[in-house]
Amino acid sequence: MSSSSTGSGSETSPRYELIIWWSNDDEAFIVEVPELPGCAADGPTYEEAVAQARRVIREWIQTATELGRPVAEPRGRLLFA
């Protein structure tokens, strides 16, 4: 993790809260990252959904940084729900 705790492309992602549930409609696990608006991912297994969420978090942070938008620091309340 970088000193700014944004992860900026590293293998570890900041510890944002992840809300994970199974969707019968999508037949996949859905992951939402409430602290990063619009940041979500999915996967056929719990593990794949979380791995995809980590990639999406890094991309979300990178894009926000490139656009000069603020990036919320992780609150650290929950890692997985």
matplotlib code that plots the C-alpha trace (Angstrom):
import matplotlib.pyplot as plt

x = [0.0, 1.3, 1.9, -1.4, -3.2, -4.8, -3.1, -2.2, -1.8, -0.2, -1.4, -3.1, -6.2, -7.1, -9.5, -12.7, -16.0, -17.3, -21.0, -21.3, -24.4, -25.6, -27.9, -30.3, -31.1, -27.5, -26.4, -23.3, -22.0, -22.3, -19.9, -20.6, -18.0, -20.3, -17.4, -16.6, -19.8, -20.6, -17.8, -19.1, -18.1, -19.4, -18.2, -19.4, -17.8, -17.3, -13.5, -13.7, -16.1, -13.8, -10.7, -12.6, -13.7, -10.1, -9.2, -12.2, -11.2, -7.7, -9.1, -11.7, -9.0, -6.6, -9.4, -10.5, -6.9, -6.3, -9.5, -8.5, -11.5, -11.3, -10.8, -12.3, -10.0, -11.2, -13.2, -12.2, -15.6, -16.0, -13.8, -16.5, -20.2]
y = [0.0, 3.5, 6.1, 7.8, 4.5, 4.5, 1.4, 3.1, -0.1, -2.3, -5.8, -4.8, -2.7, -0.2, -1.7, -0.2, -1.7, -4.4, -5.4, -8.8, -10.8, -13.5, -12.4, -15.1, -12.8, -12.4, -15.9, -14.2, -12.7, -8.9, -6.6, -2.9, -0.5, 2.1, 4.6, 4.9, 5.9, 3.6, 1.2, -2.4, -5.8, -9.3, -12.9, -16.4, -17.3, -15.3, -15.3, -14.2, -11.4, -10.1, -10.3, -8.4, -5.8, -5.3, -4.6, -2.3, -0.3, 0.2, 1.4, 3.6, 5.3, 5.7, 7.3, 9.6, 10.7, 11.3, 13.4, 15.4, 14.1, 13.4, 9.8, 8.9, 7.3, 3.9, 4.1, 0.6, -0.3, -3.6, -5.4, -7.9, -7.9]
z = [0.0, -0.8, 1.8, 0.7, 1.5, -1.9, -3.1, -6.4, -8.4, -5.8, -5.2, -1.9, -1.9, 0.8, 3.4, 2.2, 3.4, 1.1, 1.0, -0.6, -1.4, -3.8, -6.6, -7.9, -10.8, -11.9, -10.6, -9.1, -6.0, -6.1, -4.3, -3.5, -2.1, -0.4, 0.3, -3.4, -5.3, -8.2, -7.3, -7.6, -9.0, -9.4, -9.8, -10.0, -6.6, -3.5, -3.9, -7.5, -6.7, -4.0, -6.3, -9.0, -6.4, -5.4, -9.1, -9.5, -6.3, -7.7, -11.0, -9.3, -7.2, -10.2, -12.4, -9.6, -9.0, -12.7, -12.9, -9.7, -7.8, -4.0, -2.9, 0.5, 3.0, 4.2, 7.4, 8.3, 10.0, 8.1, 5.7, 4.6, 5.4]

ax = plt.figure().add_subplot(projection="3d")
ax.plot(x, y, z, "-o")
ax.set_aspect("equal")
plt.show()
